[in-house]
Amino acid sequence: MVRYSLSAKRTAEQGSLAKCKDAALTFSTDPGGTLRSFGAVDLLLASVAACLLSSVERHMPDIAQHEVTVDVRALSQSYPPEIVAISYEIEVDTDEPQMQLDRLHSVVRKHGEVVNTLALAIPISGTMKRRGEGIAET
Protein backbone atom coordinates (compact mmCIF):
# COMPACT_ATOMS: atom_id res chain seq x y z
CA MET A 1 0.00 0.00 0.00
CA VAL A 2 1.10 3.53 -0.78
CA ARG A 3 -0.11 6.38 1.39
CA TYR A 4 -0.66 9.88 0.07
CA SER A 5 -1.17 13.03 2.07
CA LEU A 6 -1.70 16.68 1.38
CA SER A 7 -2.35 19.69 3.57
CA ALA A 8 -4.45 22.66 2.47
CA LYS A 9 -5.44 25.89 4.11
CA ARG A 10 -7.39 28.99 3.27
CA THR A 11 -4.91 31.81 2.72
CA ALA A 12 -7.10 34.68 1.59
CA GLU A 13 -10.65 35.49 0.72
CA GLN A 14 -11.60 32.86 -1.86
CA GLY A 15 -8.03 31.51 -2.12
CA SER A 16 -6.22 28.53 -0.67
CA LEU A 17 -2.85 26.80 -0.68
CA ALA A 18 -2.16 23.07 -0.84
CA LYS A 19 1.20 21.58 0.13
CA CYS A 20 2.52 18.15 -0.68
CA LYS A 21 6.14 17.01 -0.44
CA ASP A 22 8.25 20.06 -1.39
CA ALA A 23 5.59 21.52 -3.69
CA ALA A 24 2.83 24.07 -3.17
CA LEU A 25 -0.20 24.93 -5.29
CA THR A 26 -2.58 27.84 -4.93
CA PHE A 27 -6.19 27.34 -5.91
CA SER A 28 -9.50 29.14 -5.86
CA THR A 29 -12.24 28.54 -3.35
CA ASP A 30 -14.40 31.28 -4.88
CA PRO A 31 -17.90 29.78 -5.30
CA GLY A 32 -18.30 31.78 -8.51
CA GLY A 33 -14.99 30.61 -9.92
CA THR A 34 -12.14 32.68 -11.25
CA LEU A 35 -10.12 32.73 -14.45
CA ARG A 36 -6.79 33.22 -12.65
CA SER A 37 -6.56 30.00 -10.66
CA PHE A 38 -7.73 26.42 -10.59
CA GLY A 39 -10.95 25.53 -8.82
CA ALA A 40 -11.87 22.14 -7.39
CA VAL A 41 -13.11 20.64 -10.68
CA ASP A 42 -10.09 22.04 -12.54
CA LEU A 43 -7.81 20.31 -10.03
CA LEU A 44 -9.70 17.05 -10.53
CA LEU A 45 -9.28 17.30 -14.31
CA ALA A 46 -5.60 18.16 -13.87
CA SER A 47 -5.27 14.99 -11.76
CA VAL A 48 -6.81 12.95 -14.58
CA ALA A 49 -4.41 14.53 -17.10
CA ALA A 50 -1.41 13.95 -14.81
CA CYS A 51 -2.46 10.33 -14.32
CA LEU A 52 -2.75 9.72 -18.06
CA LEU A 53 0.53 11.48 -18.90
CA SER A 54 2.48 9.70 -16.16
CA SER A 55 1.07 6.39 -17.32
CA VAL A 56 2.25 7.11 -20.87
CA GLU A 57 5.72 7.95 -19.55
CA ARG A 58 5.85 4.86 -17.33
CA HIS A 59 4.71 2.33 -19.90
CA MET A 60 6.06 3.73 -23.14
CA PRO A 61 9.09 5.90 -22.42
CA ASP A 62 10.04 6.04 -26.13
CA ILE A 63 6.69 7.63 -27.01
CA ALA A 64 6.92 9.92 -23.99
CA GLN A 65 9.96 11.57 -25.59
CA HIS A 66 7.58 12.96 -28.21
CA GLU A 67 5.03 15.65 -27.51
CA VAL A 68 1.97 14.20 -25.78
CA THR A 69 -1.04 16.37 -24.99
CA VAL A 70 -4.18 15.53 -23.04
CA ASP A 71 -7.46 17.45 -23.17
CA VAL A 72 -9.85 16.54 -20.35
CA ARG A 73 -13.49 17.60 -20.07
CA ALA A 74 -16.14 17.11 -17.42
CA LEU A 75 -19.90 17.26 -17.62
CA SER A 76 -21.63 18.37 -14.45
CA GLN A 77 -25.18 18.87 -13.36
CA SER A 78 -26.43 21.64 -11.10
CA TYR A 79 -28.66 19.73 -8.74
CA PRO A 80 -27.53 17.75 -7.00
CA PRO A 81 -24.13 19.23 -7.84
CA GLU A 82 -21.98 16.45 -9.22
CA ILE A 83 -19.79 15.51 -12.13
CA VAL A 84 -21.68 13.00 -14.25
CA ALA A 85 -19.02 12.15 -16.87
CA ILE A 86 -15.38 12.76 -17.78
CA SER A 87 -13.90 12.44 -21.24
CA TYR A 88 -10.39 12.93 -22.57
CA GLU A 89 -8.37 12.97 -25.76
CA ILE A 90 -4.69 12.03 -25.81
CA GLU A 91 -2.78 13.26 -28.84
CA VAL A 92 0.73 11.96 -29.56
CA ASP A 93 3.22 13.48 -32.00
CA THR A 94 4.77 10.22 -33.18
CA ASP A 95 5.33 7.99 -36.18
CA GLU A 96 4.45 4.87 -34.18
CA PRO A 97 1.89 2.64 -35.94
CA GLN A 98 -1.73 2.95 -34.79
CA MET A 99 -1.54 -0.59 -33.39
CA GLN A 100 1.14 0.60 -30.96
CA LEU A 101 -1.01 3.58 -29.92
CA ASP A 102 -4.00 1.28 -29.39
CA ARG A 103 -1.86 -0.93 -27.15
CA LEU A 104 -0.55 2.07 -25.24
CA HIS A 105 -4.07 3.44 -24.72
CA SER A 106 -5.20 0.10 -23.32
CA VAL A 107 -2.25 0.01 -20.91
CA VAL A 108 -2.74 3.64 -19.88
CA ARG A 109 -6.40 2.96 -19.01
CA LYS A 110 -5.59 -0.25 -17.18
CA HIS A 111 -2.84 1.20 -14.97
CA GLY A 112 -4.03 4.75 -14.28
CA GLU A 113 -4.63 4.98 -10.53
CA VAL A 114 -6.66 8.20 -10.56
CA VAL A 115 -8.62 7.26 -13.68
CA ASN A 116 -9.41 3.79 -12.32
CA THR A 117 -10.61 5.23 -9.02
CA LEU A 118 -12.86 7.82 -10.64
CA ALA A 119 -14.21 5.25 -13.11
CA LEU A 120 -15.70 3.38 -10.15
CA ALA A 121 -18.03 6.34 -9.59
CA ILE A 122 -18.59 8.00 -12.98
CA PRO A 123 -18.24 7.13 -16.66
CA ILE A 124 -14.84 7.99 -18.14
CA SER A 125 -14.29 7.74 -21.87
CA GLY A 126 -11.27 8.63 -23.90
CA THR A 127 -9.44 8.48 -27.16
CA MET A 128 -5.83 8.33 -28.25
CA LYS A 129 -4.69 9.48 -31.64
CA ARG A 130 -1.63 10.43 -33.56
CA ARG A 131 -1.43 14.18 -34.12
CA GLY A 132 -3.41 14.96 -37.25
CA GLU A 133 -4.92 11.48 -37.67
CA GLY A 134 -7.97 9.41 -36.69
CA ILE A 135 -9.02 8.32 -33.23
CA ALA A 136 -8.64 5.03 -31.35
CA GLU A 137 -11.41 4.85 -28.71
CA THR A 138 -11.55 2.99 -25.41
C-alpha positions as CSV (number, residue, x, y, z in Angstrom):
1,M,0.0,0.0,0.0
2,V,1.1,3.5,-0.8
3,R,-0.1,6.4,1.4
4,Y,-0.7,9.9,0.1
5,S,-1.2,13.0,2.1
6,L,-1.7,16.7,1.4
7,S,-2.4,19.7,3.6
8,A,-4.5,22.7,2.5
9,K,-5.4,25.9,4.1
10,R,-7.4,29.0,3.3
11,T,-4.9,31.8,2.7
12,A,-7.1,34.7,1.6
13,E,-10.7,35.5,0.7
14,Q,-11.6,32.9,-1.9
15,G,-8.0,31.5,-2.1
16,S,-6.2,28.5,-0.7
17,L,-2.8,26.8,-0.7
18,A,-2.2,23.1,-0.8
19,K,1.2,21.6,0.1
20,C,2.5,18.2,-0.7
21,K,6.1,17.0,-0.4
22,D,8.3,20.1,-1.4
23,A,5.6,21.5,-3.7
24,A,2.8,24.1,-3.2
25,L,-0.2,24.9,-5.3
26,T,-2.6,27.8,-4.9
27,F,-6.2,27.3,-5.9
28,S,-9.5,29.1,-5.9
29,T,-12.2,28.5,-3.3
30,D,-14.4,31.3,-4.9
31,P,-17.9,29.8,-5.3
32,G,-18.3,31.8,-8.5
33,G,-15.0,30.6,-9.9
34,T,-12.1,32.7,-11.3
35,L,-10.1,32.7,-14.5
36,R,-6.8,33.2,-12.7
37,S,-6.6,30.0,-10.7
38,F,-7.7,26.4,-10.6
39,G,-11.0,25.5,-8.8
40,A,-11.9,22.1,-7.4
41,V,-13.1,20.6,-10.7
42,D,-10.1,22.0,-12.5
43,L,-7.8,20.3,-10.0
44,L,-9.7,17.1,-10.5
45,L,-9.3,17.3,-14.3
46,A,-5.6,18.2,-13.9
47,S,-5.3,15.0,-11.8
48,V,-6.8,13.0,-14.6
49,A,-4.4,14.5,-17.1
50,A,-1.4,13.9,-14.8
51,C,-2.5,10.3,-14.3
52,L,-2.8,9.7,-18.1
53,L,0.5,11.5,-18.9
54,S,2.5,9.7,-16.2
55,S,1.1,6.4,-17.3
56,V,2.3,7.1,-20.9
57,E,5.7,7.9,-19.5
58,R,5.8,4.9,-17.3
59,H,4.7,2.3,-19.9
60,M,6.1,3.7,-23.1
61,P,9.1,5.9,-22.4
62,D,10.0,6.0,-26.1
63,I,6.7,7.6,-27.0
64,A,6.9,9.9,-24.0
65,Q,10.0,11.6,-25.6
66,H,7.6,13.0,-28.2
67,E,5.0,15.6,-27.5
68,V,2.0,14.2,-25.8
69,T,-1.0,16.4,-25.0
70,V,-4.2,15.5,-23.0
71,D,-7.5,17.4,-23.2
72,V,-9.9,16.5,-20.4
73,R,-13.5,17.6,-20.1
74,A,-16.1,17.1,-17.4
75,L,-19.9,17.3,-17.6
76,S,-21.6,18.4,-14.5
77,Q,-25.2,18.9,-13.4
78,S,-26.4,21.6,-11.1
79,Y,-28.7,19.7,-8.7
80,P,-27.5,17.8,-7.0
81,P,-24.1,19.2,-7.8
82,E,-22.0,16.5,-9.2
83,I,-19.8,15.5,-12.1
84,V,-21.7,13.0,-14.3
85,A,-19.0,12.2,-16.9
86,I,-15.4,12.8,-17.8
87,S,-13.9,12.4,-21.2
88,Y,-10.4,12.9,-22.6
89,E,-8.4,13.0,-25.8
90,I,-4.7,12.0,-25.8
91,E,-2.8,13.3,-28.8
92,V,0.7,12.0,-29.6
93,D,3.2,13.5,-32.0
94,T,4.8,10.2,-33.2
95,D,5.3,8.0,-36.2
96,E,4.4,4.9,-34.2
97,P,1.9,2.6,-35.9
98,Q,-1.7,2.9,-34.8
99,M,-1.5,-0.6,-33.4
100,Q,1.1,0.6,-31.0
101,L,-1.0,3.6,-29.9
102,D,-4.0,1.3,-29.4
103,R,-1.9,-0.9,-27.1
104,L,-0.6,2.1,-25.2
105,H,-4.1,3.4,-24.7
106,S,-5.2,0.1,-23.3
107,V,-2.2,0.0,-20.9
108,V,-2.7,3.6,-19.9
109,R,-6.4,3.0,-19.0
110,K,-5.6,-0.2,-17.2
111,H,-2.8,1.2,-15.0
112,G,-4.0,4.7,-14.3
113,E,-4.6,5.0,-10.5
114,V,-6.7,8.2,-10.6
115,V,-8.6,7.3,-13.7
116,N,-9.4,3.8,-12.3
117,T,-10.6,5.2,-9.0
118,L,-12.9,7.8,-10.6
119,A,-14.2,5.2,-13.1
120,L,-15.7,3.4,-10.2
121,A,-18.0,6.3,-9.6
122,I,-18.6,8.0,-13.0
123,P,-18.2,7.1,-16.7
124,I,-14.8,8.0,-18.1
125,S,-14.3,7.7,-21.9
126,G,-11.3,8.6,-23.9
127,T,-9.4,8.5,-27.2
128,M,-5.8,8.3,-28.3
129,K,-4.7,9.5,-31.6
130,R,-1.6,10.4,-33.6
131,R,-1.4,14.2,-34.1
132,G,-3.4,15.0,-37.3
133,E,-4.9,11.5,-37.7
134,G,-8.0,9.4,-36.7
135,I,-9.0,8.3,-33.2
136,A,-8.6,5.0,-31.3
137,E,-11.4,4.9,-28.7
138,T,-11.6,3.0,-25.4
